[in-house]
C-alpha cells in the first residue's frame, strides 16, 4: 500500500489542504451532511481511506461518520 503522504511529497501540510477541500465540498451541499460535519471530518478522517482516480485521489468516509446512511458513502475528489 502507498501511504497518502507519498502523493504530496512537496507539501508537508497536505492534511490541511485535504481537510479544507473536503469542508469546501461539504459546504456546497450542506443538506446532505450532519450539522457538525466539519468537526466530524476532523474526528473520523482516516488517511488509509482513499483510492486513486483518473484525475486525483478520492477520500471516503464510512456511513454515519459525517452523513446519514441515506447519503451513501461520502466521497471527496482531491484533484492533483
C-alpha angles and dihedrals in degrees: 000000000000115000118234091242090065090072092054103046093143094049115065089181094054093130091062090049092050095046092048091051092048091051091047090054091048090052089058091061106021093157090069095059139059115271094249094043094131091061091042090054089057093046099045104033110127116189089209092062101088142095135194122258130186095265104025147327123307116216115200136190130205120258112277092018095105105348141034120275090252089066092064123217108340112232131183125194113219106196122217 
